[in-house]
Amino acid sequence: MLEYLGYGNEAEFVEDIGGLIMNCMHPDDRKRIDEEVEQQLACKGEYVVEYRMKRKDGSYIWVHDIGRQMTDED
């Protein structure tokens, strides 16, 4: 992922986005993605979404994101 986004390492990426993945999403996609992920996790414990992710050079690429809710004993 870092290569697609134009970053040399994870530390550079994390610093650029302030540690929040939401900060690398296109501003027009953020609310929709929050709502879709929340709804899908509530219904089935996993999600599948597509959104624009900002590259280091300021351009955007489309990403297909898949996730699953997990809970540990703590």
C-alpha positions as CSV (number, residue, x, y, z in Angstrom):
1,M,0.0,0.0,0.0
2,L,2.8,2.4,0.9
3,E,4.3,2.0,-2.6
4,Y,1.0,2.7,-4.3
5,L,0.7,5.9,-2.1
6,G,4.2,7.0,-2.8
7,Y,5.7,6.7,0.7
8,G,9.1,5.3,1.4
9,N,8.2,3.8,4.8
10,E,5.4,3.4,7.3
11,A,6.7,6.1,9.7
12,E,6.6,8.7,6.9
13,F,3.0,7.7,6.0
14,V,1.8,7.8,9.7
15,E,3.4,11.2,10.3
16,D,1.8,12.6,7.1
17,I,-1.7,11.5,8.1
18,G,-1.4,12.3,11.8
19,G,-1.9,8.7,12.6
20,L,-5.5,8.6,11.4
21,I,-6.4,6.7,8.2
22,M,-9.4,9.0,7.9
23,N,-6.9,11.8,7.1
24,C,-5.8,10.2,3.9
25,M,-9.4,9.7,2.6
26,H,-10.9,12.1,0.1
27,P,-12.9,14.6,2.2
28,D,-16.0,13.9,0.1
29,D,-15.9,10.2,1.0
30,R,-15.3,10.4,4.7
31,K,-18.9,10.7,6.0
32,R,-20.1,8.0,3.6
33,I,-17.4,5.6,4.6
34,D,-18.0,6.1,8.3
35,E,-21.7,5.4,7.8
36,E,-21.2,2.4,5.6
37,V,-18.5,0.8,7.8
38,E,-20.6,1.3,10.9
39,Q,-23.7,-0.1,9.3
40,Q,-22.0,-3.1,7.8
41,L,-20.1,-4.0,11.0
42,A,-23.4,-3.8,13.0
43,C,-25.1,-6.1,10.6
44,K,-22.5,-8.7,9.8
45,G,-19.3,-7.9,11.7
46,E,-17.3,-7.1,8.5
47,Y,-17.3,-4.5,5.8
48,V,-16.4,-3.9,2.1
49,V,-16.1,-0.3,0.9
50,E,-14.4,1.7,-1.9
51,Y,-13.1,5.2,-1.5
52,R,-10.4,7.6,-2.8
53,M,-7.1,7.6,-0.9
54,K,-4.7,10.5,-1.1
55,R,-1.2,9.8,-2.4
56,K,1.9,11.6,-1.1
57,D,2.0,13.8,-4.2
58,G,-1.6,15.0,-3.6
59,S,-3.3,12.9,-6.2
60,Y,-5.9,10.2,-5.3
61,I,-6.3,6.6,-6.1
62,W,-9.4,4.4,-5.6
63,V,-9.0,1.6,-3.0
64,H,-11.1,-1.4,-2.2
65,D,-11.1,-1.9,1.6
66,I,-12.2,-5.1,3.4
67,G,-12.3,-5.4,7.2
68,R,-13.6,-7.5,10.0
69,Q,-14.6,-6.7,13.5
70,M,-12.5,-8.6,16.1
71,T,-12.8,-8.7,19.9
72,D,-10.2,-10.0,22.3
73,E,-10.6,-11.0,25.9
74,D,-9.7,-7.5,27.1
